[in-house]
Amino acid sequence: MPRSRPARLAALYVVAGALLAGILAPPALGAGLLSNQVGDSVAAIEADLTAGKPPLTTTVTDRDGHPIAVLYDQYRLPVTADGISPAMKAAIIAIEDRRFYDEGAVDPKAILRAVVNNAAGGDVQGASTITQQYVKNFLIHVVHRGDPAAQQRDRENTLARKLREAKMAVRVDRTMTKDQILAGYLNVVQFSGPVYGVAAAAKAYFGTTADRLTVPQAALLAGMVNSPARFDPYAHPEAAKARRDVVLDAMAESGSLPATAARDAEAAPLGVLPGGPRAPAEGCLGATSEAGFFCAYAVDYLERHGVTAEQLATGGLTVRTTMDPRVAHVTKQAVEANVRKDAAGVANTMAIIRPGAQRHEVLAMVANRDHGLDVDAGQRSTDIVGDVSDPFGAGSVFKIFTAAAALESGEAGLRTPLPNPDSQCFTPPHADRRARCYPVGNLGRYPDPITLADALATSPNVAFVGLEHRVGVPAVLDMARRLGLRRTLEANAAGGAPITDPADPRAKDPRYNQSQADYFHDLLSFTLGTSPVSPLELANVPATLMSGGIWCPPDPVLSVTDRAGDPVVVKQDSCERVVPEELADTLRAGLSEDTVSGTSARAARSAGWDRPDFGKTGTTQDSRSVAFVGGVNDYAVSSMVFADGTAPETVCPGPPVHLGRCGHGAFGGTVAAPPYFHAMKRLLAGTPERPVPAPGTRYLDVH
């Protein structure tokens, strides 16, 4: 015979009472009674709960400690109980759990009533203490933040969920003080969108700190916790005010606020910041204009060296980069003065590295573009300074690698005369008799023969392709890799990762399915710089020469610390000697005439530049990319101007620099070199000159 409803309810009370006894019993007994109801995953979660480590923002700074970007999954700022205003504490307790400081982790009578009522089909009842709400919110916003299905289970009004929540609340109550629990709860709750925790909310809504929240401000925030979307003061100001006033009344009823003060607070406007909530832009796309590309490279560098994306988004790290704010500011101004920020289809990048035998610190990575999503404003969402981003290449800058390979092999010295007719057709390496030769011509009149030193300054094509033919393309490619083009040569001839997916039709094309190191293995065009290149890696080439032939990775990070201030280990690539110091010095000496009598001399004179330095210009076919690399004092530099739009054309010298059809296109000396001169003049003003090292005698002639 079926039992009556009162009998069923009585049975539910008995069961619920027994289970609650298990919760409230000593830990050993309680764990045994509840093992079947709450599962075995509780203990692991409790450790995080009591440690109070929700996701925090990561701050990226320049070398002086000034913030340049914020990375986060949830915008949350850590705060202790002492850092929360008394008004905020009183408001949340008044509206959520007035007996918080007097009760245990759970309210036995309330939870019994809620469990039985819900199980019997009545209206859903919460009956949660702040301690239980802390547990629930921690599960939803921390443990299961990336798992919507688990978050849904965390919200279900089921007996199993309530018992698990209650059990964890009891454990938390035994290991944390009431103030710690309250602070933990206020740190973890969501207010709206990406804003989590009372400190972030205070800043986002009122531009203040959690310890300075006033009574009306605290009441508004406390009211939002119940339903952030419903009581959003921007989307629903009337509902938000009504809810705020309910909190103020509750504060008066609980005795934490005089009735007259509550009425005064209810008369106050919402007082939120206009256009808010004002959470900082997340990620490097929100960085300052001088730091966006640098930030993107630093994040990529950290992820390639052992710091995970999860750590960066949630770990509350402080990443102190090598970025020099003065160098970044000056170089940013130089490239924007050279090519307008909104120039259609033309980018001007500049990368600056400080050389050294132990580290190559990146000081600046800028462009006339800003790092952002507004294409119409000239912004770029990819890292056009750090990535293999210039699709057209660096032109004759690559002749540096042929010269270095020739010096190393003994094929030529700086004083060696090189055959240099106006034009010549070269038989490709390993070609059979039926293969077509590779035609090369010089642009302008040059001596024939011409010494390697003069060729470096004036850049004839025929002399260098002939030298590359004798040295061997593989040796030149290897030298390019050693001196700095590591990721560049790993990319394919289109600038991306080699495509191996057979379903992709490009997988059958060597330009796409091979790395540049393989694709150019027998192509004499390599020395003419026709392949995609990273502007940053190009700057690392003179840095290697200035470091006495020691290559180090372009390093953007000085230190990383966790939320407690302890160091985070970042794996580092070892520096390596790639050429003898004497060879590096000889090559610098061979490149030291470029700004004096070579391809950038006119621009140097126009800029009033007379410091000893070394450099090399480059211009690609149709002038779709022009480049200058060089070094002076402690700065190794690359400046590149290239077509970066969807319809690339010739880069015209201007002013202003633009794409189009012009009588003659831009050259490395006329368009890419000027930003170098202008930036370095400002950065080095008042500093002593440093001579370029003399060439090594063993590399002057062929022996």
N, C-alpha and C positions, 0 to 999 in steps of 0.2 A: 504494500500500500504506500503511495507516494507521501513523502513527508510534507507537512505544511510549510508555508513561507516562513513563519516565525522559527520553526525548527531548523530550516536551512540557514537562516541568519544566525541562529545560535551556534550552529556548527561552524559557520565561517568565523564567528568571534573566537571560538575555541582554537581553530587552526591558526588564525592570524595572531592570536595571543601567544600561542606556542612558538610561532616563528619570531615574533618580537622578543620573546624571552631569549631565544637563541641569539638575537642581535645584541641584546643588552647584557647577556651573560658575560662572564670573563672570556677573554679571547680564545682560549683552548676549547672551552665548551661551545661557545658561539660558532666557531668555525666548523665544528663537527656537526652541529644541528643544521647549519645552513649550506653545507657543501653541495647538496643536490639542487638547491634553489638558485644559487648565485654563481655557480661555476668556479673555475680555478684561475680565471684571468685577473681577479681582483687584486691580488698581492702586488703584481707588477705595476698596476696603475697607481696603487696607493703610494708607492715610492715617489712617483712624479708629483702626486698631489701634495704630499707633505714637504717635498723639496720646493714646491711653488715655482716651477720653471715653465711658464707659458711662453709662447713665441714672442720674441722681442725684435725690435728693429735693429738692423745693422747700419752703422754709420761709416761712410767712406769719407776720408779727409785728405787734404793735401799734406805735404811734408811738414807744414807748420801746425797741423792739427785743426785747420779750419774745415768744417764739413763741406763736401761738394755734392754728395748724393746720399739718399736713404734707401735701403733695400728692405722690403718687408713683405710678408704674406698677410700679417695683421698689424696695423699701426697701433702699437702698444708701447707705453713708456713705463718702466718699472718704478714702483713707489712703495715705501714701507708704511706701516700704520701711522708713524709719526709724521709722515708727509701728506696726510689726508686731513683736511680741515674738520674740526668738531661738527660743523654744520652738516657736512657730507655724511659723516658717520651717523649722526642723529637722524638725518632724513631717511637713509636706507633702512635703518633699524625700525623707525616709526612705521614705514609703509610695508616692510617685508617680514619683520620678525621682532615684535616688541619685547619678547622675553629672551632675546638672544643671549644676553650676559648671564641670565639666571638658569637657563635650561641646559639640557644635555644636547647631544648631537641630533636627537630626534624627539618629537613630541609624541609619546606613546599613545595618549588618548586620541589625538588628532589623526595619527596614522592608522590606528585601529578603525576609527570611524570612516576614514577615507577608503581603506582597503575593502571593508565590508560593503560600504555604500556603492563603490564602483563595481565590485563583483556582483552585487545584487541588481545591477542595472540602473542605479540612480545617477544623478548628475555627477560628472567628474569632479573630484575634489583633490586639491594639491596637498595640503597639510605638510608643506616642506619648511624646515628651518633654514636659516641662512647657511648653515653647515651643509645641509643636503643640497641646497641650491648651488653652493660652491662645487660640490661633487658633480652635479648634473652639468653645470656650465663648463667645468673642466673637461668632462667627457666629450661634450659637443664641440667645443671651440679649440680644444688642444689635442686630446687623444685621437678623436675621430674627425678632425677638421677636413680631411681629404676624402672622407668616406660617407656620402650622403645616406646610404642605406643604414649604416651604423648610427649615424646621427638621428635618423628616424626612430630607431630602436631606443635610443637614449631619451627620446621624448614620449614614448608610449606609456599609457597609463595601465600598465600591467603589474600584477603582483610580483613577478620575478624582477622586473626593473626596479620597483620601489624597494624591494628587499635588498637587492644588490646595492642600490644607492644608499640605503640606510646603513648597511654593514660598513661601507666605505666611510660614511660620515662618522660612525662611531670610532673607527680607527683614526681618522683625522683628528677628532676631538681629543683623543688620548695622546696625540703626539704634537699638536699645535696649540698655542694659546688662543684665546678668543680674538685678541687683536690681530694675530697672524691670520686667523681664518677670515676675519672681516676684510683685511687687506688683500688676502688671496682672492676672495670673491670679487672685490671691487677692481682688482687687476685683470680678471679673466672675462668679465661680462662684456657683451657687445652693446654698443650704443647705436651705431648706424654704419652701413657700408663697411669700410675698412677700419673704422675707429673702434678699438677695444680698450677697456680699462679706463678708470676714472682720470688718470693723469693725461692720457691722450685726449679724452673727451673734454677736459678742462681747457686744454690748449686749442682744440679744434673748434669748440663752440664759443668759448669766451676769451681766448687769447691769454689765459692765465694758467696758474699751476694748481695742482690738487690741494695744496695746503692753504690756498687763498680763496677758495670757493666761498661765496657768500651764501646766505640762507636761500634766497630765491634761485640762485644758480644751482645749488646743491639739490633743492627740491625738484627742479626741472630734470636734472640728470637721474635722480633716484626714481622719478616717475617713468622715465624712458626705459628703464631696465625691464619692466614688465612686458613691453611691446615696442621695440625701437622704431619699427616702421609706422605703427599706428600713432605714436606720440612724437613723431619727427617734427621739430619746431619749424622747419623750413617748408615741408610739404603739408603739414597739418597744424598750423600755429594755434588755432582755437582749441583743438583737442589737446595739444601739448600744454596750453595754459590751464585748461580745466584739470588735467591730470596733475600738473604742478600744484594747483590749489588744493587738490585732494591730499597730496603729501604734506602740504603746510598745515592743513587741518589735523592730519594724523600726528604731526609733531606737537601741535598744541594739545591734543587729547592725551598724548603720552607724557606730557609734562616737560618735553625737551625744548619747548619754545613757548614763551608767553603768548597768550591769545592776541594781545595788541600787536606784537611783533609779527604774528602770522597774518593779521589783517593788513598790516603795512606791506608785507612781502607780496601778498596777493594783488595789491594795487600796482606793483612794479611791473614794467614791461618785461618781455622775455629776455631782452638784452643780449641775444646771440649775435655773433659777428655776421655782418652782411655777406651774402654769397657763400656761406659755409655749408657744412663744416669744413674747416680749412686743414685738411690732412696734407702733408707734403706729398708731392708727386713721387710715386714709387719707381725705383730703379734708375738706371743711367739716363733714360730718356727725360727724366726730370732734373738732371744735373745742370749746373751752370753752363753757359755757352762755351766757356773756355775749357770745361772739364768733361763734357759728355763723352767724347771719343776715348779720352784717357780712362774714364770710369769703365766704359764697355770693355776696353782691353784688360784692365785690372781684374774685372770679374771673370773674364774668359781665362786669364792667366791663372787665377786662383783655382778655378774649376779644373783646369788641366794639370794642376799641381797638388791635388789632394783635398781641397776644401770643396765640399759638395754644395750644390745649389740650395739644398735644404738648410745647411748650416748658415749660408748667407742670408736666406729669407727669414729664418726663425731664431738664429742663435744669439742675437744681441751682440754681434761682434763689433769691434772697432778696427777698421782697415785703414792703416796710415800708409798712404801711397808716397811715391817719390816725386809726385808732381810739384814743381816749383811754381808758385802762383805768379811771381813776377815774370818768369820766362814765358809761362803760358799766356799772360796778359799781353806782353809785348809781341809775341809771335802771332797771336790772334789778331791784333791790330794790323800787323804787317800783311797778313794774307788777305784780310778784308779790304785793305787799302789797294792791294794789287788786283783782286778779283772781287767784284761786288757780291754780297751775301746772296742776293736774289738773281745773280747772273744765270740766265737760262742755259742749262746743260754744261756748265763749266765749274769744275772743282779745283781749288788750290789747297793742297794739304801741306803741312809742315810738321816734321817730327824732330825732336831734339833729344840727344842722348849724351850723358856724361860718361866718357870712357874711363876705364880703369882695369888693372890687372886682376882684381877680385870681383868686380861687379860692373855692369853697364846699366846705370840708373836712367830710366826714362824721365826726362824733365818736363816735356810738353808734347802733346799730340793735338793739333788744332787744324782747322780748315776754315775756309770762308763759309762753309756750310755749318749749321748747328746740328747736333744730334737730336733728332725729333721725328715726329710723324707728319708734319705739315709740309708736304712736297711742294705746294704752291709757294711757300715761304722759303724754299730752297733747302729745307731740312732733309736729312738722310737718317733712316732708322738702322742702317748697317754701319759697321765701323770702317769708314772709308780711309782711315789712317792706319789702323792696325791690320786689317784684312788684306788679302791679295786682291786689291780693289781696283787698281788702275789696269784696265783690260788691254791697253795698247802698249804698255811697257815704258822703260826708262831710256830708250834710245841708246846713244853712244856712251852713256854711263857704264854700260856693260863692257866697254873696252878696258875698263879697269881690270876685269877678271882675266882677259886675254893677256894684258901686260904682265900681271902677277904670275900667271902660269908660264909665260915665256921667261921671266926672270928666274923663276924657280927651276925650270928645266935646263937653263943655260942656252936656250934658243936665241935669246937676245938680251942685251944690256941697254941701259939708257942711251948710250952713244952709238948703238948698233944702227947702221943705215938699213932701212926697210924698203924693198921695192914698192913704188907707189905711182904707177901709171894712172892716167885719168880714168881708165876703166879696165876691167879684166873679167873674164869668165872662168870661174873655178870649178874644177871637176869635184863633185861631192866625194867625201871619204867612202871607200869601199864600193864605189860605183863601178858598174861594168862599162864596156866600151860604148854601149848604146845609150847610156844615161846622158841627159842634157846637163850642160854645165850651168853653174849659178852665176848670173851676170851681176856685177857690182860696179858702181860708178861713184866718183867723188863729186861732191857739190862744191864747185869752185875750183880755183887753181892752187896746186900744192907743189912743193919740190918733189922731185923723183931722182934719187931716193930721198927719204926723210928719216931722221933719227927717231927712235922710240920716244925720247923726251919731247921733241917737237910735235910728234904725232899725238901725244897725250894732250898737248896744249891746243892743237888746231883740229884734231879729230877727223883725219881722212879715212874713208871707209875701206878703200882698196888695201891700204897698208895693213889695217887690222884684220880684215878677212884673210889676207894672205898669211899673216902671222898666226892666226887661229888655225889655218889649214896645216901649217907646219907643226904647231904644238899639238894639235889634236883637239877636237871638240870635247871629248870626255874629260880631258885635263882642265879645260876652261870651265866646264860645268862643275867639276869637283872643286875648283878654286872658288867659284861663286857660292857653292854650298858652305865651304869652310869659312869664308869671310863673312857670311851673314845670311844668305838667302836660303834658310832652312825650310820654313813652311811654304815659301814661294815655290821652290822646286818640287815640293810634295804635291802641290796643286796641279790640276791639268792645264792645258794650254788655253782654257777659257776662264781660268781663275778659280774654279771650284774643285771639289773632291773628285778624283777619277771615278767615272761611272762604270759599274760592273754589272748592273741589273740587266739581264738579257732582254727583258721586256721593254727597256728604254732604247729607242732606235739609235740614240747617240752612242750606245755602248759599242757599236761597231766602228766608230770613228776614232782614230788614234788621238785626235785633238782633245777628245773627251774621256777616253778610257785609259789613257796613260798619264803618268806624272810628267811634268816638264822635264825632269831629269832623264826620263826615258824618251820622250817625244823628240827632244832636241839632240839626242845622242849623236846623230850624224848630220845635223843641219847647221850649215855655216852661218845662217842668219842669227844665231844666238848672240854673237858679239855685237850685233847691231841693236840689241835690246828690243825685240819685237814681242816679247812674252809678258803676260800679266805679272804684276809685282806688288809687293806690300811696301808702301811708303816707309813704314816703321823699320822693316828689315833693311831697306835701302840705307836708312840712316845708321844702322848698326854696322855697315861696311866700313865707313870712315872711323867709326868707334873702334873697330877691331884693329885698324891700322894705327890709330892713336894710342892704343893699349899695347903697342909693341908686338903686334901679331897674335894677341890673345883674344879669342872669341869668348864672349859671355852672352847669355840670353838677354834680350832687352827686358830688364826687370822693373816692374812698376810698383813694387810693394816693399815698404820698409819694415812693417810689422803688422801682425794680426793678433788681437787679444780677444778673449771670450768675455761673457757678461760679468765675470768675476775679476777681470783684469789680468787673467793668466794667459801666457803666450799660447798661441795655436801654431802647431808645426806646419810649415809650408815646405813641401819638397822642392828642392832646387836642382836645376840642371847644372852640372859642373862646368866651370870655365875650362877652356882647352887652348893650348898653343896650336895655332893652325899654320903659321909661317914664321920663319926666323925674324927676330927683331930687326936685323939689318935689312932684310928684304922689305919689311913694312916701312922702315924709314926711307929706303930708296924709292919706294913707290910714292910716298908722300912728297919727297923731293921732286920726283918726276911730274907730279900733279900740281906743283906749287906755282907754275907759270900761267895757269888758266886765268886767274883774275888779274894778271899783270900784262900779259901779251897774247892771251889765248881767247877762247870763245866767249868768256864773260867779262873781258877787260873793259869794254866800252860801258857796260852797265856798272862796273865797279867805279870807273872814273866819274860817271854821272852821279853816283851815290856818295862821292867823296871818300871812297874806301881805299885805304892804303896799308892795311895791316898784313903782315905775313900770314898766309893761310895756304890751304890746298883745296882743289875742287875739280869737278868734272861736270860738264853739261851734257845733255842728251836731247835729241829731237827725233821723233818717230816719223814714219811715212805719213804724209798728208798732215803733219803737225797736229795729230789728234792727242798727243801727249808730249809734254816737254818737261825736262827735269834738271835739277842741279843738286849735287851732293858735295859736301865739303866738310872741312874741320878747321876750327880756330880756337886757340886757348883750350878751354875745357868743354867745348861744344862740338858734337858731331851732328850734322844736319842733313836732312833731305827736304827739298822743296819740289813739289810736283804739281803741274797744272795739266788737267786732262779733261776730255769730254766725258761727262758722267750721266748724260741723259739717255732717253730711249731712241733718239735720232742723232747719233754722233756725227759731227762734221769737223772741219778744220778749226783749230783754235787760232783766232786772229789776235794780233798784239794790242790793238786799241790805241789809246784809251777810249772807252773801257775795253778790257779783254772780253771777247765774245766769240761765239760760234758763227761760222758763215763762210762765205767765199771771198777771199781777200787776195790782193796782189801776191803776197807771200804770207805764209802762215807764221805762227810764233816759233821762236827758237828757245832752247834752254837758257841761253845767255841773255835773251831780251825779255823773257817773261817769267821764267822760273827762278833765275838768280836774284833779281831785285829784292824780293821779300827777305832773302838771306842777308843781303847787305844792310837793309834798313833795320832788321831786328838785331843783328849782331852789333851794329854801331851803337844802338841804345844800350844793349846789355853789357857791352864792354867799355863803355865810356868811363874814362878815368882809371882803367886797369892797364898794367904794363903789357907790352907786346911780348909774344913768345915766338922765337924763330922756329921755322920748320927744320927738322933734323937734316943733316947733310946726308947724301947718298952713301951707301957702302961701296967701297972701291971694287969689291968682287962682283958687283952688279952693274958696273959701268960698261964693261966690254965683254964680248964673248971670248972665253978662254978655251 
